Amino acid sequence: MVEKKFNEEYFNKNEFFKEDPWRFGRSPYELNKYQRQIDLIKALISPKKPEKVDSILEVSSAEGIFTQMLLENFENAKITGVEFSSEAFKRSVKNLEPYGERVELIHGDIVDYAKNLKEKSFDAAVMSEVILYIGNDHSFTEMNDRVFYPVANSLKLGGVLVIAQIVDQKGYPEEDLSKTPIIHSYKAMLRDQPILKKVYDEPFFEYKDEEDQVFNYELWGFRRVDEKVEPNWKWRK
Ligand SMILES: C[S@@+](CC[C@H](N)C(=O)[O-])C[C@H]1O[C@@H](n2cnc3c(N)ncnc32)[C@H](O)[C@@H]1O
């Protein structure tokens, strides 16, 4: 039985009791991390132009800070954000109001919601700093069947999945969950999806001024492929 710790209540009480707890909207480190994810989507989606991107899924849209950057960088895209902290969700609705129908915000747990994602409907999906939380509360099988596979399956052929995740974090409640073998096991699960191909995998070591420490995070990119023509599919058939 997996101990459920990082549930909605945890985030409401420990993080989103105040606005922007991680300084997502102000920290150069965080903004740089968002920009890298955006640049990676642009690079991997090429030769499709960013203005031709019409749909992006954001798993854990929090207060909508990254969402807003996505909206500005992909000017014709509609963003679907799924976020389970009610406090963060309420603020995201307010923060993103100016974007009107370009934003669809869903208050929910991606583990329950992912089954509702329509097949081949997004140009891109992002999961920024969230997989370790989900992983703490769910088995590998659940991660695979209820999160990774349905998210991958919701991408159009050629669509991209971009993931940013801190590795080997020190001195935080997430410390144990961010150990390299755990994070890399998620990477292996994604790589082995019959409908994904790993196309980018880079570590970054960057100083976060506000916390006076260097964080190591990894950025991964996967492309949605057609399992019928990709020879490397092994399972789930
Ligand atoms: C460290 S924050 C990252 C937020 C955002 N992705 C970003 O990079 O700015 C983690 C977020 O994941 C959300 N979260 C955690 N588990 C979730 C789940 N199972 N479904 C949806 N959101 C989840 C939390 O509420 C929180 O907003």
The ligand as an ORCA input file, in Angstrom:
! r2SCAN-3c Opt
* xyz 0 1
  C       6.068     22.078     -7.483
  S       4.477     22.520     -8.043
  C       4.750     22.707     -9.801
  C       3.694     23.574    -10.446
  C       3.855     23.840    -11.952
  N       3.799     22.623    -12.717
  C       5.100     24.625    -12.255
  O       6.093     24.046    -12.680
  O       5.047     25.813    -12.032
  C       3.608     20.988     -7.974
  C       2.160     21.135     -8.378
  O       1.621     19.859     -8.689
  C       0.278     19.813     -8.240
  N      -0.077     18.381     -8.178
  C       0.539     17.443     -7.433
  N      -0.025     16.240     -7.632
  C      -1.017     16.418     -8.553
  C      -1.954     15.544     -9.159
  N      -1.982     14.247     -8.842
  N      -2.824     16.054    -10.057
  C      -2.799     17.382    -10.362
  N      -1.929     18.265     -9.810
  C      -1.048     17.785     -8.911
  C       0.347     20.558     -6.916
  O      -0.894     20.965     -6.420
  C       1.245     21.727     -7.301
  O       0.512     22.768     -7.865
*
